[in-house]
Amino acid sequence: MKTVASMTLKGTAIALAMSCVACASAPDIPERQMARAETSIEFAEQNDAQEFGPAALERARNQLDQAGTAAAHGEYELALRLAERAELDAELALAQTNHEKAELALHEIQESIQTLRREIARNQSS
């Protein structure tokens, strides 16, 4: 009798310990990462990414939406990965935007230099 009670007590203790470990290792809703992704998307939008990096920005939006859906279904690891991808795509859209704006600025500067050179040449000929 003592052996059965001892085994039952040990079994209960093991089951309880395993359930505590399972609870402790269960992923949480990735709220922080989803907020970071949303902030990155908003920042990219505010800096004209819709014009210069629309594909990456759209991917970021879609992935954030998918992350929200995954989180709502309890798929927290998937939601985390999608939110991370959304943040990266928003950053890519911003980088593409910054690159394109820099290219435009460079082109304007080069045109200004050419105009100045023509003016200098014309003044030297006179």
Number of C-alpha atoms within 10 A of each C-alpha: 6 7 8 9 10 11 12 12 12 12 12 12 12 12 12 12 12 12 12 12 11 11 10 10 9 11 13 13 18 19 15 11 20 24 14 15 26 20 14 23 27 15 15 26 19 11 15 16 27 17 14 20 24 19 16 22 28 18 18 28 21 15 22 27 18 17 27 23 15 18 20 12 10 14 16 21 17 17 27 24 17 24 30 21 18 31 27 19 25 31 22 20 30 27 16 19 22 18 14 16 14 12 12 12 12 12 12 12 12 12 12 12 12 12 12 12 12 12 12 11 11 10 9 8 7 5
